[in-house]
Amino acid sequence: MLGYICQMGLITRHRLQAHVCVPASACRPCSDAELLLAACTSDFVIHGTIHGVTHDTELQESIITVVAARVLLQTLPLFQRLTSIRTPLHCGVHPGPGTFLFMGWSRFGEAWLGCAPRFQEFRCAYEATHTAHHRHPCEVVLH
C-alpha cells in the first residue's frame, strides 16, 4: 500500500486553495517495471529536455520548464513546445543535461511529475522487456 503525502497549496492572487496528494515515493527513482507501467497509465508522457527549474518555497513546489521534442501521450491538452511540470520542493529537482521521458498526472489543470528517466534508460528497459519476450503493459512508439 502506497503512503501519500498531502500538501496544501496556499491561497495566492493567481491560485485557488487546493489539496494536492502525491505518492510518498514521488522523490525516489522509478524501477524498470514502474517506468513501463507509468508509460501506460500516466496522464502525460513527454520526450524532452529540461530548460530550467524554479523553486517556490511558499507553495513548497519546484516547477520544471520542459522543452518538448515530442508529446507521446496526454489525456488533457496541457502541453505545448515549452511546458511546466510541478513536483514537491523536497524532491530537490535540478536541471540536468540530456533528454528525458517525463511521465505524470494532471491535477487541477497542472502537470505533476511521476517518473522522469533519461530517454535512453527508458529505451533500454523497454527493449530489454521485448528481448526477454515479456509482455508490455502497452506499446510505446519511441521513434
N, C-alpha and C positions, 0 to 999 in steps of 0.2 A: 504494500500500500504506500503510495507516494504521500509525503507530507507536503503541506502547502504553506507558503509564506504569503500573507496578505499585507499589501501596502496600501495605505490610504493616501490618495492624491490630495494635495492641498488646494483650496479654492484660490484661484487667481483670476485676473481680469479676463483671461482667454480660455479658461478651462472650467468645467463643472466638477464638482466633487464626485469622485468615483473610487470604488474599491477595485484594485487590480490584484488578482491572485496569480502567483507564478509558482511552478513546482519548486520545492526546496532544492532540487538537484539542478536548477537552472544554470548555476555557475560552473558546473563541472563539465569536462568534455563528454561527448556522447560516444557510446560504444559503436562498433560497426553495425550491430543489429539495430540499435536505436537510430542510427543515421539512415539506414534503409527504410525503416518504418516511418521515420519523420518525413522522408521524401514523399510518402504516400498519404500521410494523414495531416500534414501541415496545411494551414490556410494559404501559405505562400512558399514558393521555392524560387530563389533568385540567384543566378550566377553573376557575380560582380566583384568589385573591388571596394575597399574602404577609402573614402575620400577624406574623412575626418571623424573625430569623436569629440563630443562636448559633454560636460557633466553638469547636471542640475542638482545641486545639493538640497535645495528647497523641496523638490519633488522626489529626491533620492533615486534619480534615473540617470542613465547615460543614454545619449542619443547618437547612434551611429549613422553617419551620412554615407550612403552606398551609391556607387555608380553602377547601374545595372547594365551588364552586357546582354543579358537575356532573362526574361521573366518566364520560367518554366511552368509555373502554376500560380494562380491567385484566385481565391474564391470571391473576393471583392475587388473592384478596380481601384486599388490603393496606390499602385506603383507606376512611376514614370521613369525616365532615364536616371534622374537623381532623386533618391528617396530616403526617408528616415526610418530607422528601426530602433525601438527602445529596449532597454534591458535594465535590471536593477543596478543601482550605483555600486553596491557592494561586490558586484562581479569583477570590477576592476578592468573593464574593457579598454583596450588601447589600440591605436592604428597598427597595422602590420602590412608588409608587402605581399604581393601575390593575389590570386583570385580565390574567392570563397564561394561556397554554396550556402546562402542564408536561408534558413527554414524557421518558420514560427507560426504564430497565430495572430489574428486580428481581434482586438478588444476595444470597444468604444470608438471604432474608426481609426485606431492606431495599430501599427505593426509592432509586435513584441517578439524578440528573438528566442528561438528554441535551441537549435543546433546550428553551428556555423563552421563546418570543416573546411579546410583548404580543398579546392575543387579536385586536385589530384588525389588527395586522400579518399574522397568520396568515390572517385572513379575507380581507384584500386579496390576498395571494399565491394563496389558494385560488380566489377569484373571478376573478382575472386569468387563471389557467390555464383556467377554464371559458370566459371571454370569448374567449380565443385559440383555443378549440376543441382544446386539448391534452387528452390523456387523463390522468386522475389515477391514481396507483397504487392508490387505494381511495377510497371515498366516506366523507366525514366529516360527520356531522349537527351543524351549528353552532347550531341554534336552541335 
